[in-house]
Amino acid sequence: MHREEPMVGDCLWYPCIDLDLDDAEKILNIITDRLGYVTSDIQDTLRIIENFDESYRYAVKKFKEYLVPVKSESDLIKGRVVIDRVKLTRIGNKKRILIIFDRRVKKELLEEALLILKEQKR
């Protein structure tokens, strides 16, 4: 699913977006602004993005295809979890991240965030 133009995809009925590393942090900030709250899984995913090289090394060393961000129990109970898991990849010198969102996250929210990201790039 590595495209130049990011779009909302479907990973086994979970909404997902495949992005360059720079765009991933921006889109998470846009989603946070739209939701009006920050969850521990978003914070942990931002930490994974900021420490991409170390996180990628860890995933390869432990034979993990996906990394699962920390989720708080209260967010799980309230249904506020946003990110289910992430997949870090390297294609040549490009660093990419596949963000797989929780099933409860609406695709419309993600599409709106991508439109805002596209507008910010202009």
Protein Blocks (a to p, Z undefined) as FASTA:
>chain_A
ZZfbdcdddeehiacddddfklmmmmmmmmmmmnopacfklmmmmmmmmmmmmmmmmmmm
nopabdcddddfklmmnopafbfbdcdddehjbccddddddfklcfklmmmmmmmmmmmm
ZZ
